[in-house]
Amino acid sequence: MANAVLTTSVGSIFDDLPEFRYHFQQTYLNQAMASVGDWIVYYEPRRSQGGGRQSYIAMAKINKVIPDPETAGHHYAYMDGYLDFDQPVPFKDGQHYMEAGVRKADGTTSVGAFGRSIRPIPANEFEAIVRAGFTRKLAVWEETDAALALQAGPMEDLACPDRPLVEQVVARPFREEAFRRKVRQAYRNTCAVSGLALINGGGRPEVQAAHIRPVAANGPDSLRNGLALTGTLHWLFDRGLIAVGQDLGLLLSPQGLPDDLPRLLRPDRKIRVPEQPEDRPHPEFLAWHRENVFKR
């Protein structure tokens, strides 16, 4: 087993859904097979249209690699344990590269090495990227949440020599806190359905982070699998009384909705989404909720 870096981006020509699967060419089969059973980090390059973050953005574990039954010379790596980083980790800071292997002797970037979609990475560099991805500054109102997560493993700086790094980040309280924080941040503490931003007297946002595909149904802790919802709307969404259509319009179940629900909805009956395309709900997760949870 070995750690690796996998390149991914929104709008990829490959059949990727990084939370679950990574589609790649035969060229990278040996590297992918070497990482089965181990953890990888995802890297987002600069897109051809510009705007790519050139940063490491998430981590996941490769469970298996199988041939693509539809396209010769291609394969799928299937993932588990996907988790977005709190913050993107730039591939370099000044002359320091997070991956020493993509730096040439003269200090410039090796385009050839960087252009490889799957590339191995030493364990110490993998751990440095993960630590940088989860370094966070907490608001006062977040301290209670942080204290709860710390019971299952450090979450502010992951500095715990007695506990392996990966064991810390797979702990459920840590992942729940990371997911909640990421969703609230992306939606600016505002409910996607009602448009309300409710803040209590202590400065804590009342909006909750809802999984579109639940964790119990193998839903990932991915921002693209999340919605910011007030408590009531979260309850209605989880029970399939409301859903989100392909056009991001709200769907209302004919079963058991309160008569005054329309008063809680945005006037255009569409959900409010994050500004960045890579942060928005993925159509595949929304479709899963409509097909498996929504009461028609």
N, C-alpha and C positions, 0 to 999 in steps of 0.2 A: 504494500500500500504506500501511497505517496500523495502529498498535497499537490494541488495544481491551480492554475489560473485559467478560467474560461472566459472568452470574450463574448459579450452579448450586447445587443442594443435594440431599442424600440424600432420597429420597421425592418427588422432583419428579413432577408430573403429565405431564411431557413425556417423550418417548422418548430420554432422554439416557444416554449412557455417555461422560462427558467425556474419557476417555482416547482415544476414537475418534470420537465424534460428538456434536453439539450440536443439539438440536431447538428450533426457534423459529418464531414467527409472522411473517407477511408484513410486519408493521409494522417489523421490524428488518432487512429484506432489504438495504437500501442500506448500512447500517452494516456488515453482515456481508460484503458484496461488497467494500467498501473495504478490508477486512483480509485478503482472500485473498492468500496468499503471505507474510504477516507473522505476528508473534507476538502472542499475547494472554495475559492473566492471568485466572484464574478467581476469582470472588468468591463466598463463601458468606454469605448474609444470615442474619438472625435468622429461624428457622423459626416458623411460626404456633404450634407447640406449645412454642416456646422452645428454647433450647439451641444455636441457630446461632452460629457463631463470629464473625460480622460481620468477617470477615478475608479477605484474598487468600491463596489456598491452593496454587496451582499455576500452571504456564505450559504453553502448547502453541502449535503453529503451524497456522493454517487452510490447508489444501491446496485445498479446493474447496467450493462451495456448490451444492446441487441441490434441486429441489422434492421435497417429500414425495409419493411416488406414491399414498399411501393417504389422506392428509388434505388437502383443499383449503385453500389459504391458509397452509400451513406449509412449512418448508424444513429441510434438514439442512446443517450445516457439518461437514466431515470433517477430522479432526485428525491431526497427526503430532508426534513429539518431546515428548509429554507428560512432565512431570516435576513431582513434588510438591515444594513448598518444604520446607526443613528445619524451618521454624517458620511458623505463620500470621502474617500481617502485618496488624495492626488497621487499619481504614480511617482512624482518626485517633488522634493522640496529643495530648491536651489540645485546643488550638485549631488544631493543624496537621492538615490533611487530606491524605492521600496523593493524592487526586484533587481538585484545586482546583475542578473543575466541579460538585461536589456540595455545595459550601459557599456559602451565601447571604451577601449583603453584611453582614448583621447577625451573622454568625458561626455561625448555626445550620445544620443539615443541610437541604438541599433534598430533600424527600421525592419530588418529581416526578422530579428528575434521578436520584436514587438508585434509583428504582423501575424504571428502564429496564433491560431484560434484557441488551441489548448497547449499549455506549456507547463512543465513541472516547476515547482518552487520549493526551496528548502523549508523545513519545518520552522526554523527561527524567523524567516521572512513572512511565512503564513501567519504566525502568531503575532508578529509586529503589526501586520495589516489589520487583523481582527481587533487587537487592542486599540489601535488608532480609530477604528470604525465605531467603537462603543465608548469612547471618551466623551463625557457629557458634563455640562454644567446644569445644575438643578435649580429651578425656581423654588422660592420658599414653600409654595403650596405643594411641590412635588416631594418634599422631604419624607412625608409619611409613606408615600408609595415606594420611595427608595428604601426606606427602612424595612418594609415588608419583603421586598425583593432580595435584600441583603441576607435575609434568613436562609435563602436557598443558594446564595453565592454572590460575590461582589458584583456590583453593576456600575459603579461610577468609574472605576479605573481598572477593574479586573485584576487587581494586584493581590493575588492570594497564592503564595508559593506552595501551600499544602494541597491545593486542589488543581487538577489539570484544567487548562484554559477551555477546551471544548466542553468539558463536564459542566463548567460554569454557565456557558451560553446556551446549553440545551435544557437547563433547568426551567421548568414551566413558569414559575414566578418571574424569572428574569425575562423570558420571552414575552409574557403577557405585558409586562411593564414597557418593554421596548416597542411592542406593537401599538399599545395605547398611546405612547408618547409620539410615535411617528405619525399615526393617523390624526391625532389632535393638531399636530404641527402643520400637516399638509392641508387640512381643512380650516386652519386658523381658528380652531375652537368653535366652529360654527356647524350647526346641524345641516347635513346635506339635503334633508327633506323639507324641513320647516324654514330654514334660513335663519334660525335663532342662534344667537351667541349668548348663552346664559352664564354669568360669572357670579359665584357666591361671595359672601362678605369677606372671605379670606383670600380672594383672588383666584380660587380654583374654578376652572371651567366645568360646567355640569354635563357637557357633551361626553358621550361614551364612544368607545371604539368597538364597532360591530364587525365580526367576521362575516363575509358574504357566504362563503362555503365554510361551515363550522369546523373547528379543530376536531371534533368528534367524528366528522365525515372526511378526515384527512385534508382539511383546509389548511393552507400555509399561513404563517405569520408574516404575510407580505402586505405592504401598503396597498397593492393592487387588489387584494382580497379584503379590503377594509372600507367601511363607511363610518363617518362621524354622525352619530344620531343621539337625540335626547332619549332619556330613559323610556318614555312611553312609546316612541317610534321604534326604538331598538326592540322592545317587547313585541310590537306588531310585526316587525320584519322577521324576527326569529321564528314566529309562529305562522309565517306565510300569509299574513293578512294584507301585507303590502309587498310589492316587488318593484324591480326596475327593468324597464323594457330595453330593447336593443338600441333605441334612440334616446336612452336615458330618461324617458318619460316614466312617471309613476303609474303602476298598475295597482288597482284596488280590488281586493277579493269581495265577492258577493256574500261571503260568509262572516257574520259576526262583527262587522266594523261598527264603531260608535257613530251615531248620526252626525255628531258635530266634528268628525275628523277633518273635513275639508277646511276648517278654520286653522288647522295646524300645518297645512301644506303651502308650499310656495305658489304664488299666483299662476305661474306658467306650467305648473304640474310636472316640472322636470327637476332632477336633483342638481344640486350645486356641486361642481367637481373642482379639484385642484387645478391651478393654472398650468402646471407642467404636464405634458401628455404622458410621461412615464410614471406619473403618480396617480393617474386616474384608474377607476375600477376596470378590470380586464373583462372584455365581453364573455370570455369562457366561464369566469366565476359567476357573473350575473346570470348567464344561461343556466348554469347548474342550479342556482337558487330558484329560478322560475320553474325548472323541470322537476325539482325534487322537494321543494318546500312550499312554493306558492299554492294557495288553495283557490282553485278556479271555480 
